[in-house]
Amino acid sequence: MDVRIGIVQSMKELDIELPADADREKVLSDIEAALADEAKILWLTDRKGRQVGVPSAKVAYIELDPPAGDRRVGFGLA
């Protein structure tokens, strides 16, 4: 699962690749808990075991990859 985090007043974004076995619901709840309090730091661990911390007050947006079943391949209109 990939997590993309936009930072306030920055043109760049963080792109973090989480382990394949990362629990999507747990990641979402961790993100929501960190963003609920601007004094907290959002900590995520990537697939190589590195920890990335972002002050929640500096987060502009967060994008998560869709669940594996929702990914579409091809040129369909539906």
Beta strands, then each sheet from edge to edge (+ up, - down):
strand 1: 2-7
strand 2: 13-17
strand 3: 41-45
strand 4: 51-55
strand 5: 59-64
sheet 1: 2+ 1- 5+
sheet 2: 3+ 4-
end
